Amino acid sequence: MADGRILVVEDNPDIVDMLKVMLGAEGYVVLSATDGAQALATIKQETLDLVILDLMLPIMDGLEVCRRTREFSQVPIIVLTAKTGEVDKIIGLNTGADDYVEKPFSPGELIARVRAQLRRSRAGQAASAGPSVAVGELSLDPGAYAVWLRGSPINVTRLEFELLYALAQRPGRVLTREQILDLVWGEKEFIQPRGIDVHIRRLRMKVEDDPRRPKRLQTVHSVGYKLVAQ
């Protein structure tokens, strides 16, 4: 049986009941919130391992809950929404969400994604005692999930940190998209290799002087990416 505390944020009572039964059968302790304000208060007060977050919520929508949560917590967040389209996915992930599942969803798929996020989160926690790394003007501290550029802090999500740290541990070495998937996600079936490009673009907005002409986080065409000292 699994273990972990999961917050389900959803204003549809039928979906809440279904998720409680489904996740409870896997051994998870399930809490629930029916609006954004209640969700944010629960995230602040409770020790949680994962949040399943609907986007369309009363009082405060899911995107705002995501943004505010990332100001104080790196708890994994799976966004659950009826919205479709690549633009919505990018918006959801840009707020700090770790994954995105569209309604209607397969119970088996959602459970698999929950397991994958929990495994990756726990693996990241186990690796947080790893050494600090500096690549040129970039410095990374895995214990604090912190990044500095020229001594000034950069606000990154947990996922962005893990992606950057994987590259920083191998400065100048090209990692293929498949290698990055193995190192950061560990579950190839839940993100396409090209999906990594979206996360790379987000990182470039934060670590490059000119994201349109990246010098630190470089693309090696038809191969992958590398981080070089600048």
N, C-alpha and C positions, 0 to 999 in steps of 0.2 A: 504494500500500500504506500501511496505517496504521502508526503507531509508538507505543510506550508499553509500560510494564511493568505487568502485571496479576497480582495474587495471587488464585488460586482457593483458597478454603477450603471443603473438602468431604470427608467421610469415605467417600463412595461412590466406589470407584476407577473404575467405569464412567463416572460423570458427570465425574470429573476428566479421564479420557482424552478423552471427547467434547469437553469445553470446551477442552482443550489443542489438539486438532486444529482445532476451529472457530475459536478465537481466533488460533491460529498461522497459519491460512490467510489471516487478515486482516492479518497482519504484526506482531501483538503478541508480545512476549516474555512467556511465561506461567510463573509460579512456582506452587507448590502447597503446601498445608499440610493435614493430615488431622485436626487437633484444635485446640481454641481456644488452648491454651498455645503451641503451635508457631506458630500464626497471629500471635499477639501479638508473639512474639519476631521473626518475620520482618518484620512491619510496622515494628518499631523499628530493625531492622538494615539493611533494604533501602530503596533509593529506589524508590518505587512511584507509579504514576499512577492506579491504581484497585484496589479490592478487591471481589471477588465472594464474598459471605459466606453460607454456609449457617447456619441458626439451630440445628438439632439437631446438636450436635457433642459428642464426648467431652471430658472433663477440664474444659472451660470452654465454656458455650454461646455462640452467636453474639451474643446480646444483651449479654452481659458483655464479649465481645471488642469490640463496638461502643462500649460505655460507656468502657472503658479506653483504647481508641484515641483517643477524642475528648479525652482528657486531655493528649495530646501531638501529635496530628496531625489535619489537616483533609483527608486523602486521601479522595476520593469513595468511598462504600461502597454497593454494590447488594446488598441482602439477598435471598437465594435460599432459598425454603422451601416445604415442602409444606403448611404451615399456611394456613388460609383465614379470611376474615372481616375486617370493618372494624376490629374491636378489635385483632387481631394487627397489622394494617397500622399503626395509630396507635402501638402499643407499639414496633414496629420503628423507626418514624421518630422517636419521642421519644427514642430512645437515640442519635440522631445519624446514622442511615442517610439516604442521599440518594434512594434509590429502592427499590422492592420488587417482586420478580418471583416469581410462584407457579409451583411445579411441578405438572404437567408444563408446560414452556415451549416456545415456538417459538424455534428457533435464530435465525431472522431478527429476531424481536422483541428477543431478548436482545442481539444485535449492535447493533441500532439504539439500544437504551438505553445500551449501553457507549459508543457514539459520541457520544450526546447528553451524557452525563456528562463525558466527556473534553473535548468542545467547551466546555461551560459552565465546567469547571474552568480550562481554559486561558484562556478569556475573562476569568474572574475574576482570574487571575494577571496578565494584561496590564493590567487596570484597577486593580490594587492600588496603583499610583502616583498614583491619583486623590486629590483633596484631602480632608482631614478635614472633617467636617460636624458642626455643633451645631444642634440644634433644641430650644430651651428647655433643660431640665436634662439632655437626652440628648446625648452626644458619641460620634462614630464615627470610627475611624481605619482606613481600608481597607488600609493597609500592614501592619497588625498583626491585622486582622480583630477589632478590639477595640471594645467598647461600654462606656461609663460612664454611670451615672445618679447625678447629684449628686456626681460625682467618684469614686464607688465602681464597681469593675469588675463587669460582668454576664457570666456565662458563656453564650455563644451558639454554636450550630453555624455552620458555613460558610454553609449555606443560609439560616438565620435572619438572619445578618448581611447577606447579599446582598438579602434581601427588605426588611429594615429600611433598608438603605442606599439602595435604589431609591426608597423613600418619603421618606427624609430629604433626598435631593437635590432633592425637589420639595415642600417644606414647605407644608402647607395646600392642596395641589392634590389633587383626587380622581383616583385611578388605578382604572380598571376592572379586573376580574379578568383580562380578556384582555390588557390592557396589562402587568399584572404578570407574566403568563405569558411574554410576549415579552421583558420586561426581565430576568427572573430565570431562567426555565427555557429559553426559546427553542425549546421543542419542545412544541407544544400537544397532540400526540397522546399524550403520555405522562403527563399529569395533567389531570384535569377541572378546569374553572374553579372549581367548588365545593370542590375539594380544597385550594385556597388557604386556605379558612376554617379548616382544621385548623391550618395553620402560623400563621395570625394568632392563633388562640386560645393557642397555645404562646408566642408572643411577648408576648402580653398578660400571661401569668403572670410574665413577667420584667421588663417595663417599666412596668406599671401599679401604682399603689398599691392599687387595688381592681379586679382583672380583670373583675369582674361589672359594674362601672360605668366602662368605659374612657374616659379623657379625652385621652390622647395619641394612641393608635392607634384612630381613630374609624371606625365604619361609616357609610357614606352609603347608606341602604337602596335596593336595586334598582340601585345604580350600582357601588360598590366601596369603597375605603378611602383614608384620608388620615392623615398624621402632622402633628400640630399642637403648637406650643410650649406647655409647661406648666411 
